[in-house]
């Protein structure tokens, strides 16, 4: 059975990992985050490298290193995090991404566009602070 909305592993790592960091007063390192969210250490490192580059977290190397928040959790929407990893949420008219349709009316109506808008708006309304 196909899924209506899917969340890539990278986006899931970004969202879940950032909530974990926002919830703690101490630094969390790649090993700790990967263990808590049951993801590959390498993949967590890659995602958090991107989040650090975009100034969501600060990172320190070494035995006492890890990640800490650079912004207040109330100022970070889930949409921002999602789009750093996946790019902007696209609202398309045709769920099949076709330029031409053999019918006068789409078989799916505006369902694809409505779902994409609802997904985008939901993520935009949620901040990290909502999960702390």
Secondary structure as UniProt FT lines:
FT   HELIX           9..23
FT   HELIX           30..37
FT   HELIX           41..53
FT   TURN            54..55
FT   STRAND          57..60
FT   TURN            63..64
FT   STRAND          66..69
FT   HELIX           73..75
FT   HELIX           78..86
FT   TURN            95..96
FT   TURN            107..110
FT   HELIX           111..125
FT   HELIX           128..131
//
